[in-house]
């Protein structure tokens, strides 16, 4: 099942921009987005794993109740049957029994899908503070990770404090997930995880359509990362044109591998 890990550059999309069956023919990896809103039933995850084939790789976004407090508007998309009780005890990586239980449910899906990387995306409200640093240390330090690597995508004012990100990633064995066309990870590990949210003045610009020049920049960034010692680099497109952009970038990378001395 882990033979796909030998591939150095892994290109895919954040979510399925086309039918699952078609996607499996185009790419070898996906980052599941639906798991952020509602975790699937075990039998659904088993069906996805079987349909994708043994050489297909799953990454997934962790259930939002672990990272986002109940005041987050994204909680509106949690199904009625999955809506947690004691809502004030969830979110912001707090080391509560409720958050640990939510992680255990997330890990169960990770195991069924044989997830390579589980993304922990924190909201801007989870800013740099002593409380949040302590919460992160306790939460990441106590959970069972199974076979999945953890990628942490901090938002908000964390980008102004790269030293603190570096300390946490190194101490807690976390991949620093970034948009590589906007910023470099503060720590590079054997596995790097890049999520592309579009370019422009805003931090997120999902309507952005990457140009050939952008993709050349991306190719250079991926090759430099590999050259510095990374064994595998995940490049996940997260924009409205992700299907087109990911296919173009895949073709570009394939062409570069065929070039002499590339």
ZIUR-V439883 format. One record per residue. N is the residue number from 1. PSI is psi in whole degrees, 0 to 359 (999 if undefined). OMEGA is omega in whole degrees, 0 to 359 (none if undefined). BURIAL is b if it has 16 or more other C-alpha atoms within 10 Angstrom, else e. Layout:
n->N psi->PSI omega->OMEGA burial->BURIAL
n->N psi->PSI omega->OMEGA burial->BURIAL
//
This chain:
n->1 psi->331 omega->185 burial->e
n->2 psi->7 omega->183 burial->e
n->3 psi->333 omega->180 burial->e
n->4 psi->341 omega->183 burial->e
n->5 psi->347 omega->179 burial->e
n->6 psi->343 omega->180 burial->e
n->7 psi->130 omega->188 burial->e
n->8 psi->311 omega->183 burial->b
n->9 psi->123 omega->185 burial->b
n->10 psi->115 omega->189 burial->b
n->11 psi->134 omega->178 burial->b
n->12 psi->197 omega->184 burial->b
n->13 psi->156 omega->173 burial->b
n->14 psi->94 omega->187 burial->b
n->15 psi->172 omega->181 burial->b
n->16 psi->108 omega->179 burial->b
n->17 psi->0 omega->178 burial->b
n->18 psi->180 omega->180 burial->e
n->19 psi->145 omega->182 burial->e
n->20 psi->314 omega->183 burial->e
n->21 psi->322 omega->178 burial->e
n->22 psi->320 omega->180 burial->e
n->23 psi->317 omega->181 burial->b
n->24 psi->335 omega->178 burial->b
n->25 psi->336 omega->185 burial->e
n->26 psi->324 omega->187 burial->e
n->27 psi->166 omega->180 burial->b
n->28 psi->4 omega->180 burial->b
n->29 psi->149 omega->174 burial->b
n->30 psi->150 omega->169 burial->b
n->31 psi->113 omega->180 burial->b
n->32 psi->128 omega->178 burial->b
n->33 psi->330 omega->184 burial->b
n->34 psi->333 omega->181 burial->b
n->35 psi->340 omega->176 burial->b
n->36 psi->322 omega->184 burial->b
n->37 psi->312 omega->180 burial->b
n->38 psi->130 omega->177 burial->b
n->39 psi->139 omega->179 burial->b
n->40 psi->162 omega->171 burial->e
n->41 psi->156 omega->182 burial->e
n->42 psi->318 omega->182 burial->e
n->43 psi->331 omega->176 burial->e
n->44 psi->316 omega->178 burial->e
n->45 psi->321 omega->178 burial->b
n->46 psi->321 omega->178 burial->e
n->47 psi->317 omega->177 burial->e
n->48 psi->315 omega->181 burial->e
n->49 psi->317 omega->182 burial->b
n->50 psi->320 omega->181 burial->e
n->51 psi->326 omega->185 burial->e
n->52 psi->330 omega->183 burial->b
n->53 psi->156 omega->188 burial->e
n->54 psi->338 omega->182 burial->e
n->55 psi->7 omega->178 burial->e
n->56 psi->143 omega->186 burial->b
n->57 psi->133 omega->176 burial->b
n->58 psi->135 omega->161 burial->b
n->59 psi->164 omega->179 burial->b
n->60 psi->155 omega->178 burial->b
n->61 psi->128 omega->184 burial->b
n->62 psi->153 omega->180 burial->b
n->63 psi->132 omega->189 burial->b
n->64 psi->336 omega->185 burial->b
n->65 psi->341 omega->179 burial->b
n->66 psi->323 omega->188 burial->b
n->67 psi->327 omega->186 burial->b
n->68 psi->128 omega->178 burial->b
n->69 psi->165 omega->184 burial->b
n->70 psi->343 omega->177 burial->b
n->71 psi->350 omega->180 burial->e
n->72 psi->137 omega->179 burial->e
n->73 psi->340 omega->180 burial->e
n->74 psi->341 omega->178 burial->e
n->75 psi->341 omega->180 burial->b
n->76 psi->341 omega->182 burial->e
n->77 psi->2 omega->175 burial->e
n->78 psi->133 omega->182 burial->b
n->79 psi->156 omega->182 burial->e
n->80 psi->321 omega->182 burial->e
n->81 psi->335 omega->182 burial->e
n->82 psi->355 omega->185 burial->e
n->83 psi->120 omega->182 burial->e
n->84 psi->153 omega->169 burial->b
n->85 psi->174 omega->181 burial->e
n->86 psi->53 omega->189 burial->e
n->87 psi->331 omega->183 burial->e
n->88 psi->352 omega->182 burial->e
n->89 psi->9 omega->180 burial->b
n->90 psi->164 omega->172 burial->b
n->91 psi->167 omega->175 burial->b
n->92 psi->28 omega->176 burial->b
n->93 psi->26 omega->181 burial->b
n->94 psi->138 omega->183 burial->b
n->95 psi->58 omega->178 burial->b
n->96 psi->159 omega->177 burial->b
n->97 psi->323 omega->181 burial->e
n->98 psi->316 omega->179 burial->b
n->99 psi->320 omega->178 burial->b
n->100 psi->322 omega->177 burial->b
n->101 psi->320 omega->179 burial->e
n->102 psi->322 omega->177 burial->b
n->103 psi->319 omega->179 burial->b
n->104 psi->321 omega->177 burial->e
n->105 psi->322 omega->176 burial->b
n->106 psi->316 omega->181 burial->b
n->107 psi->326 omega->178 burial->b
n->108 psi->318 omega->179 burial->b
n->109 psi->321 omega->176 burial->b
n->110 psi->317 omega->183 burial->b
n->111 psi->318 omega->180 burial->b
n->112 psi->318 omega->182 burial->b
n->113 psi->354 omega->187 burial->b
n->114 psi->51 omega->184 burial->b
n->115 psi->135 omega->178 burial->b
n->116 psi->313 omega->182 burial->b
n->117 psi->130 omega->173 burial->b
n->118 psi->122 omega->182 burial->b
n->119 psi->128 omega->174 burial->b
n->120 psi->102 omega->183 burial->b
n->121 psi->117 omega->179 burial->b
n->122 psi->144 omega->181 burial->b
n->123 psi->165 omega->176 burial->b
n->124 psi->333 omega->180 burial->e
n->125 psi->343 omega->175 burial->e
n->126 psi->71 omega->183 burial->b
n->127 psi->176 omega->178 burial->b
n->128 psi->122 omega->175 burial->b
n->129 psi->161 omega->179 burial->e
n->130 psi->320 omega->180 burial->e
n->131 psi->314 omega->182 burial->e
n->132 psi->325 omega->176 burial->e
n->133 psi->315 omega->179 burial->b
n->134 psi->319 omega->178 burial->e
n->135 psi->313 omega->181 burial->b
n->136 psi->317 omega->180 burial->b
n->137 psi->314 omega->181 burial->b
n->138 psi->316 omega->183 burial->b
n->139 psi->304 omega->182 burial->b
n->140 psi->333 omega->181 burial->b
n->141 psi->340 omega->185 burial->e
n->142 psi->338 omega->186 burial->e
n->143 psi->152 omega->171 burial->e
n->144 psi->129 omega->182 burial->e
n->145 psi->353 omega->185 burial->b
n->146 psi->224 omega->178 burial->e
n->147 psi->1 omega->184 burial->e
n->148 psi->143 omega->169 burial->b
n->149 psi->151 omega->180 burial->b
n->150 psi->127 omega->175 burial->b
n->151 psi->129 omega->182 burial->b
n->152 psi->126 omega->178 burial->b
n->153 psi->89 omega->178 burial->b
n->154 psi->146 omega->178 burial->b
n->155 psi->187 omega->181 burial->b
n->156 psi->220 omega->187 burial->e
n->157 psi->4 omega->179 burial->e
n->158 psi->326 omega->183 burial->b
n->159 psi->341 omega->177 burial->e
n->160 psi->358 omega->184 burial->e
n->161 psi->63 omega->183 burial->e
n->162 psi->330 omega->180 burial->e
n->163 psi->319 omega->179 burial->e
n->164 psi->322 omega->176 burial->e
n->165 psi->314 omega->182 burial->b
n->166 psi->316 omega->180 burial->b
n->167 psi->314 omega->182 burial->e
n->168 psi->317 omega->181 burial->b
n->169 psi->318 omega->181 burial->b
n->170 psi->317 omega->182 burial->e
n->171 psi->324 omega->188 burial->e
n->172 psi->6 omega->178 burial->b
n->173 psi->57 omega->181 burial->b
n->174 psi->144 omega->170 burial->b
n->175 psi->133 omega->176 burial->b
n->176 psi->104 omega->181 burial->b
n->177 psi->127 omega->181 burial->b
n->178 psi->167 omega->166 burial->b
n->179 psi->104 omega->190 burial->b
n->180 psi->341 omega->176 burial->b
n->181 psi->355 omega->178 burial->b
n->182 psi->325 omega->182 burial->e
n->183 psi->156 omega->179 burial->e
n->184 psi->149 omega->173 burial->e
n->185 psi->145 omega->182 burial->b
n->186 psi->343 omega->175 burial->b
n->187 psi->133 omega->179 burial->b
n->188 psi->133 omega->181 burial->b
n->189 psi->181 omega->180 burial->b
n->190 psi->327 omega->175 burial->e
n->191 psi->127 omega->176 burial->b
n->192 psi->148 omega->186 burial->b
n->193 psi->112 omega->183 burial->b
n->194 psi->130 omega->178 burial->b
n->195 psi->127 omega->187 burial->b
n->196 psi->114 omega->186 burial->b
n->197 psi->14 omega->183 burial->b
n->198 psi->159 omega->182 burial->b
n->199 psi->166 omega->180 burial->b
n->200 psi->186 omega->184 burial->e
n->201 psi->326 omega->181 burial->e
n->202 psi->155 omega->180 burial->e
n->203 psi->326 omega->179 burial->e
n->204 psi->131 omega->180 burial->e
n->205 psi->78 omega->188 burial->b
n->206 psi->342 omega->180 burial->b
n->207 psi->355 omega->184 burial->e
n->208 psi->138 omega->178 burial->b
n->209 psi->113 omega->185 burial->b
n->210 psi->135 omega->180 burial->b
n->211 psi->170 omega->177 burial->e
n->212 psi->323 omega->178 burial->e
n->213 psi->319 omega->177 burial->e
n->214 psi->315 omega->183 burial->e
n->215 psi->329 omega->174 burial->b
n->216 psi->319 omega->176 burial->e
n->217 psi->319 omega->180 burial->e
n->218 psi->318 omega->178 burial->b
n->219 psi->315 omega->179 burial->b
n->220 psi->319 omega->180 burial->e
n->221 psi->319 omega->179 burial->e
n->222 psi->315 omega->181 burial->b
n->223 psi->323 omega->177 burial->b
n->224 psi->321 omega->179 burial->e
n->225 psi->315 omega->177 burial->b
n->226 psi->321 omega->180 burial->b
n->227 psi->335 omega->179 burial->e
n->228 psi->2 omega->173 burial->e
n->229 psi->355 omega->178 burial->e
n->230 psi->140 omega->179 burial->b
n->231 psi->330 omega->178 burial->b
n->232 psi->140 omega->181 burial->b
n->233 psi->117 omega->175 burial->b
n->234 psi->130 omega->178 burial->b
n->235 psi->106 omega->188 burial->b
n->236 psi->119 omega->180 burial->b
n->237 psi->134 omega->183 burial->b
n->238 psi->59 omega->179 burial->b
n->239 psi->170 omega->183 burial->b
n->240 psi->332 omega->179 burial->b
n->241 psi->25 omega->188 burial->b
n->242 psi->326 omega->180 burial->b
n->243 psi->309 omega->179 burial->b
n->244 psi->314 omega->183 burial->e
n->245 psi->318 omega->180 burial->b
n->246 psi->323 omega->178 burial->b
n->247 psi->318 omega->179 burial->b
n->248 psi->319 omega->181 burial->b
n->249 psi->324 omega->176 burial->b
n->250 psi->315 omega->179 burial->b
n->251 psi->321 omega->179 burial->e
n->252 psi->316 omega->181 burial->e
n->253 psi->322 omega->178 burial->b
n->254 psi->319 omega->180 burial->e
n->255 psi->322 omega->182 burial->e
n->256 psi->329 omega->180 burial->e
n->257 psi->338 omega->180 burial->e
n->258 psi->346 omega->181 burial->e
n->259 psi->142 omega->177 burial->e
n->260 psi->139 omega->178 burial->e
n->261 psi->20 omega->179 burial->e
n->262 psi->999 omega->none burial->e
//
